[in-house]
Amino acid sequence: MKNIETILSEVEGIELTDEQKKSIVDGVNENYKTVNDWQKQVDKVNNLTQQLSTTKDELKKFDGVDADGMKKQIADLEKKLKDADDELQTKLADRDFNDLVKDAIQKANGKNAKAITALLDLDTLKKSKNQEADVADAIKKLSEAEDSSMLFGESVVKGGVDTAGSVTKPSGGLSAVEQAFYDKNPDLRPTE
């Protein structure tokens, strides 16, 4: 490509001074762009046109989509997730509390965990800030109370069987069915 100075020098009869050449070159550079600059702009426009076309194609995939419905569905799913998480946390807390109560009953030599648990105010103990100490105190009070102290103490093992809560037969003989049962299961025979 010829520059402006070469074009002007080829025209016959035009002689330019260096100052005039500089002025013409500056004027052309201010007002006109080269083919390379023009091609860069064309490439940029082509690139942006391609991006616009791709974006329009991507947006067409969402035609007919109910955005408000999707928002509601997302909110419902988030609520279900939160509810499931809350339920899990509640179940874990209940399991930990029940384990705490069972361990405390065992440490206090409780003979019948179900009976002892039934006597405890579980709702109040669950709300307690210091559950471990409060459960231990409640069980200690039960073990010292006259009407529930029989639920605590060492179990007596007789013939390989824990006799805690076993019933002794006052006096009298066994029925034929009882006698047959105890003949086959001598370790389960009641103490006399």
Secondary structure, 3 states (H helix, E strand, C coil): CCCHHHHHHHCCCCCCCHHHHHHHHHHHHHHCCCHHHHHHHHHHHHHHHHHHHHHHHHHHCCCCCCHHHHHHHHHHHHHHHHHHHHHHHHHHHHHHHHHHHHHHHHHCCECCHHHHHHHCCHHHHHHCCCHHHHHHHHHHHHHHCCCCHHHECCCCEECCEECCCCCCCCCCCCCHHHHHHHHHCHHHCCCC
